[in-house]
Amino acid sequence: MDYNWELGRLKETGKFVLGEKATEKLRKKGGLKAVVFSNEPHLKSKFENVDMAKFVVPMNSVQLGNIFGKPFSVSVVGVVDAGSSKFQENE
């Protein structure tokens, strides 16, 4: 899967939340379809028990933030509606 392409499609056609706190809050309410997170060890352990599609993108949090046009790092993206991206099915 070309993650840059799929993240761009998610940004253009889907609905999502950015950040660990917002993602965790929405996950507890049951509003997420998938979780996308940067390749950082502490995130893998934090989200390993999540019972939904999980995607680890091969980039750091600064690069992930840049894809979404943010001037700060984004370590986790919670996918509410995948739109035309492939972030709705498990890897």
N, CA and C atoms as a LAMMPS dump frame, in Angstrom:
ITEM: TIMESTEP
0
ITEM: NUMBER OF ATOMS
273
ITEM: BOX BOUNDS ff ff ff
-5.0000000000000000e+02 5.0000000000000000e+02
-5.0000000000000000e+02 5.0000000000000000e+02
-5.0000000000000000e+02 5.0000000000000000e+02
ITEM: ATOMS id mol type element x y z
1 1 1 N 0.857 -1.185 0
2 1 2 C 0 0 0
3 1 3 C 0.895 1.237 0
4 2 1 N 0.593 2.172 -0.852
5 2 2 C 1.313 3.443 -0.894
6 2 3 C 0.678 4.373 0.141
7 3 1 N 1.318 4.483 1.289
8 3 2 C 0.72 5.228 2.393
9 3 3 C 0.573 6.711 2.103
10 4 1 N 1.519 7.308 1.393
11 4 2 C 1.381 8.734 1.065
12 4 3 C 0.122 8.969 0.233
13 5 1 N -0.096 8.106 -0.755
14 5 2 C -1.275 8.224 -1.623
15 5 3 C -2.555 8.025 -0.817
16 6 1 N -2.595 6.972 -0.002
17 6 2 C -3.801 6.662 0.77
18 6 3 C -4.09 7.726 1.824
19 7 1 N -3.062 8.285 2.45
20 7 2 C -3.28 9.372 3.411
21 7 3 C -3.818 10.614 2.711
22 8 1 N -3.342 10.88 1.507
23 8 2 C -3.872 11.993 0.717
24 8 3 C -5.333 11.784 0.364
25 9 1 N -5.688 10.548 0.005
26 9 2 C -7.101 10.234 -0.296
27 9 3 C -7.966 10.362 0.947
28 10 1 N -7.43 9.937 2.089
29 10 2 C -8.166 10.087 3.348
30 10 3 C -8.382 11.562 3.656
31 11 1 N -7.359 12.359 3.473
32 11 2 C -7.448 13.799 3.743
33 11 3 C -8.505 14.461 2.854
34 12 1 N -8.573 14.058 1.585
35 12 2 C -9.481 14.687 0.631
36 12 3 C -10.916 14.162 0.719
37 13 1 N -11.101 12.871 0.965
38 13 2 C -12.442 12.288 0.845
39 13 3 C -12.999 11.718 2.136
40 14 1 N -12.19 11.616 3.18
41 14 2 C -12.642 10.963 4.405
42 14 3 C -12.857 11.925 5.561
43 15 1 N -13.179 11.339 6.704
44 15 2 C -13.323 12.089 7.947
45 15 3 C -12.395 11.447 8.965
46 16 1 N -11.715 12.284 9.742
47 16 2 C -10.701 11.78 10.645
48 16 3 C -10.481 12.762 11.791
49 17 1 N -9.817 12.29 12.826
50 17 2 C -9.362 13.153 13.918
51 17 3 C -7.861 12.962 14.038
52 18 1 N -7.181 14.025 14.463
53 18 2 C -5.739 13.986 14.598
54 18 3 C -5.345 14.032 16.065
55 19 1 N -4.363 13.231 16.433
56 19 2 C -3.811 13.268 17.775
57 19 3 C -4.24 12.094 18.642
58 20 1 N -3.391 11.777 19.623
59 20 2 C -3.643 10.647 20.513
60 20 3 C -4.887 10.848 21.366
61 21 1 N -5.039 12.032 21.949
62 21 2 C -6.172 12.273 22.857
63 21 3 C -7.509 12.217 22.125
64 22 1 N -7.588 12.885 20.993
65 22 2 C -8.849 12.894 20.227
66 22 3 C -9.189 11.502 19.714
67 23 1 N -8.176 10.771 19.286
68 23 2 C -8.406 9.41 18.792
69 23 3 C -8.869 8.496 19.912
70 24 1 N -8.219 8.577 21.054
71 24 2 C -8.595 7.73 22.187
72 24 3 C -10.005 8.052 22.674
73 25 1 N -10.348 9.324 22.712
74 25 2 C -11.684 9.741 23.145
75 25 3 C -12.76 9.198 22.205
76 26 1 N -12.528 9.314 20.914
77 26 2 C -13.5 8.833 19.933
78 26 3 C -13.539 7.301 19.891
79 27 1 N -12.407 6.665 20.14
80 27 2 C -12.373 5.203 20.174
81 27 3 C -13.229 4.662 21.307
82 28 1 N -13.19 5.322 22.46
83 28 2 C -13.991 4.882 23.606
84 28 3 C -15.482 5.04 23.338
85 29 1 N -15.842 6.019 22.515
86 29 2 C -17.245 6.22 22.153
87 29 3 C -17.688 5.28 21.037
88 30 1 N -16.738 4.61 20.406
89 30 2 C -17.07 3.67 19.34
90 30 3 C -17.249 4.301 17.986
91 31 1 N -16.642 5.437 17.744
92 31 2 C -16.848 6.138 16.48
93 31 3 C -15.752 5.96 15.456
94 32 1 N -14.789 5.057 15.7
95 32 2 C -13.68 4.897 14.767
96 32 3 C -13.776 3.606 13.973
97 33 1 N -13.278 3.658 12.746
98 33 2 C -13.194 2.468 11.91
99 33 3 C -11.772 1.921 11.882
100 34 1 N -10.782 2.796 12.053
101 34 2 C -9.378 2.382 11.99
102 34 3 C -8.511 3.399 12.715
103 35 1 N -7.303 2.978 13.035
104 35 2 C -6.314 3.853 13.654
105 35 3 C -5.048 3.787 12.809
106 36 1 N -4.53 4.948 12.438
107 36 2 C -3.285 5.049 11.678
108 36 3 C -2.287 5.747 12.588
109 37 1 N -1.12 5.132 12.793
110 37 2 C -0.141 5.802 13.634
111 37 3 C 1.249 5.704 13.054
112 38 1 N 2.078 6.672 13.456
113 38 2 C 3.446 6.731 12.952
114 38 3 C 4.263 5.595 13.548
115 39 1 N 5.395 5.356 12.96
116 39 2 C 6.246 4.23 13.341
117 39 3 C 7.076 4.591 14.572
118 40 1 N 6.43 4.629 15.724
119 40 2 C 7.093 4.931 16.985
120 40 3 C 6.728 3.861 18.005
121 41 1 N 7.725 3.327 18.717
122 41 2 C 7.492 2.173 19.605
123 41 3 C 6.425 2.383 20.68
124 42 1 N 6.363 3.547 21.289
125 42 2 C 5.386 3.746 22.367
126 42 3 C 3.945 3.7 21.864
127 43 1 N 3.739 4.014 20.605
128 43 2 C 2.387 3.97 20.046
129 43 3 C 1.936 2.544 19.776
130 44 1 N 2.87 1.702 19.343
131 44 2 C 2.525 0.298 19.089
132 44 3 C 2.015 -0.366 20.36
133 45 1 N 2.681 -0.121 21.47
134 45 2 C 2.256 -0.749 22.723
135 45 3 C 0.951 -0.135 23.23
136 46 1 N 0.75 1.135 22.986
137 46 2 C -0.464 1.799 23.467
138 46 3 C -1.709 1.325 22.719
139 47 1 N -1.577 1.035 21.443
140 47 2 C -2.73 0.674 20.63
141 47 3 C -2.764 -0.803 20.241
142 48 1 N -1.943 -1.653 20.873
143 48 2 C -1.919 -3.054 20.479
144 48 3 C -3.201 -3.799 20.84
145 49 1 N -3.93 -3.356 21.848
146 49 2 C -5.163 -4.033 22.265
147 49 3 C -6.42 -3.459 21.62
148 50 1 N -6.263 -2.551 20.689
149 50 2 C -7.4 -1.94 20.006
150 50 3 C -7.996 -2.955 19.04
151 51 1 N -9.305 -3.163 19.146
152 51 2 C -9.978 -4.164 18.326
153 51 3 C -10.593 -3.515 17.084
154 52 1 N -9.725 -3.04 16.195
155 52 2 C -10.14 -2.452 14.919
156 52 3 C -8.936 -2.468 13.994
157 53 1 N -9.117 -2.038 12.79
158 53 2 C -8.008 -2.012 11.838
159 53 3 C -6.942 -1.031 12.315
160 54 1 N -5.696 -1.489 12.324
161 54 2 C -4.561 -0.658 12.732
162 54 3 C -3.556 -0.607 11.592
163 55 1 N -3.05 0.568 11.324
164 55 2 C -2.077 0.76 10.261
165 55 3 C -0.888 1.529 10.814
166 56 1 N 0.301 0.976 10.662
167 56 2 C 1.535 1.658 11.037
168 56 3 C 2.156 2.181 9.757
169 57 1 N 2.262 3.485 9.636
170 57 2 C 2.847 4.071 8.431
171 57 3 C 4.348 4.233 8.639
172 58 1 N 5.146 3.991 7.602
173 58 2 C 6.606 4.056 7.743
174 58 3 C 7.133 5.48 7.682
175 59 1 N 6.708 6.289 8.632
176 59 2 C 7.17 7.676 8.72
177 59 3 C 7.075 8.12 10.169
178 60 1 N 7.789 9.188 10.494
179 60 2 C 7.715 9.695 11.864
180 60 3 C 6.548 10.666 12
181 61 1 N 6.328 11.149 13.202
182 61 2 C 5.158 11.982 13.468
183 61 3 C 5.227 13.354 12.788
184 62 1 N 6.426 13.87 12.566
185 62 2 C 6.56 15.152 11.861
186 62 3 C 6.138 14.991 10.409
187 63 1 N 6.564 13.898 9.769
188 63 2 C 6.183 13.64 8.387
189 63 3 C 4.677 13.418 8.271
190 64 1 N 4.091 12.712 9.234
191 64 2 C 2.649 12.481 9.223
192 64 3 C 1.89 13.797 9.375
193 65 1 N 2.376 14.673 10.231
194 65 2 C 1.765 15.99 10.38
195 65 3 C 1.85 16.808 9.107
196 66 1 N 2.97 16.717 8.405
197 66 2 C 3.143 17.453 7.151
198 66 3 C 2.162 17.001 6.081
199 67 1 N 1.861 15.718 6.035
200 67 2 C 0.9 15.214 5.047
201 67 3 C -0.467 15.851 5.25
202 68 1 N -0.838 16.076 6.507
203 68 2 C -2.139 16.69 6.805
204 68 3 C -2.061 18.211 6.87
205 69 1 N -0.927 18.774 6.477
206 69 2 C -0.788 20.222 6.394
207 69 3 C -0.649 20.903 7.743
208 70 1 N -0.177 20.184 8.733
209 70 2 C -0.03 20.747 10.073
210 70 3 C 1.425 21.115 10.323
211 71 1 N 1.674 22.243 10.989
212 71 2 C 3.053 22.646 11.285
213 71 3 C 3.596 21.979 12.556
214 72 1 N 2.909 20.974 13.043
215 72 2 C 3.331 20.257 14.246
216 72 3 C 3.25 18.76 13.985
217 73 1 N 3.823 17.992 14.888
218 73 2 C 3.823 16.543 14.695
219 73 3 C 2.459 15.945 15.022
220 74 1 N 2.084 14.928 14.268
221 74 2 C 0.839 14.189 14.469
222 74 3 C 1.226 12.72 14.542
223 75 1 N 1.036 12.112 15.698
224 75 2 C 1.466 10.729 15.844
225 75 3 C 0.356 9.721 15.564
226 76 1 N -0.902 10.134 15.716
227 76 2 C -2.028 9.212 15.529
228 76 3 C -3.133 9.898 14.739
229 77 1 N -3.729 9.142 13.819
230 77 2 C -4.886 9.603 13.053
231 77 3 C -6.005 8.59 13.288
232 78 1 N -7.133 9.067 13.775
233 78 2 C -8.297 8.21 13.949
234 78 3 C -9.215 8.349 12.757
235 79 1 N -9.508 7.25 12.091
236 79 2 C -10.324 7.265 10.866
237 79 3 C -11.788 7.069 11.242
238 80 1 N -12.597 8.094 11.032
239 80 2 C -14.033 8.022 11.277
240 80 3 C -14.738 7.479 10.042
241 81 1 N -14.416 8.026 8.873
242 81 2 C -14.937 7.565 7.589
243 81 3 C -13.764 7.529 6.624
244 82 1 N -13.465 6.375 6.074
245 82 2 C -12.284 6.209 5.23
246 82 3 C -12.413 6.866 3.861
247 83 1 N -13.599 7.255 3.476
248 83 2 C -13.777 7.852 2.149
249 83 3 C -13.364 6.86 1.074
250 84 1 N -12.536 7.299 0.141
251 84 2 C -12.089 6.394 -0.915
252 84 3 C -10.707 5.786 -0.616
253 85 1 N -10.209 5.972 0.594
254 85 2 C -8.931 5.385 0.967
255 85 3 C -9.1 3.938 1.398
256 86 1 N -7.995 3.242 1.568
257 86 2 C -8.02 1.835 1.954
258 86 3 C -7.831 1.639 3.446
259 87 1 N -8.068 2.654 4.248
260 87 2 C -7.873 2.55 5.692
261 87 3 C -9.109 2.004 6.422
262 88 1 N -9.893 1.213 5.73
263 88 2 C -11.056 0.615 6.375
264 88 3 C -10.887 -0.872 6.57
265 89 1 N -9.921 -1.462 5.883
266 89 2 C -9.686 -2.892 6.018
267 89 3 C -8.337 -3.102 6.684
268 90 1 N -8.167 -4.205 7.34
269 90 2 C -6.931 -4.462 8.052
270 90 3 C -5.818 -4.822 7.079
271 91 1 N -4.577 -4.537 7.494
272 91 2 C -3.405 -4.819 6.655
273 91 3 C -3.285 -6.298 6.372
